[in-house]
Amino acid sequence: MPKGLIEEGEDEVTTAMREVREETGVSRVKLHGKLGAIKYQFGFRAKTYDKTVHFFLFETDQADAKVGTEHDAMEWMPYEKALQTLSYPNEKEMLSKASSIIQSEKAHSAEAKMGQNKLPTS
């Protein structure tokens, strides 16, 4: 789940797209919406910092992703494996939310296709 700091002149979506590109090599993305945000605090050198991480759902047709220089590995994985791999409950919640949106969009798409195949009756 790519993450990073908002750079000058960027908004949250632009930052998310840049981080996906930098960390995975994926540049062709379609935004499906914001999933939410996680807020937490962490300590570093005797100081406490507040952090907010914004999560977005993107779609891509680009399967040739590659790990960026900031990480050792990356992997496309099915939902259940990804859910088990994540360490933090709030990140698991974001993944579950994304899965629900995807399933809902699939259901709506299937309904629309079925509606197109119906013949008019009199």
PEGI-V978190 format. One record per helix or strand of 3 or more residues. SS is the DSSP state (~ for helix, > for strand). FROM is the first residue (numbers start at 0). LEN is the number of residues. Records with the same first field share a line. If there is no record, write none. Layout:
SS->FROM-LEN + FROM-LEN
//
This chain:
~->11-13 + 78-7 + 88-29
>->29-15 + 46-13
//
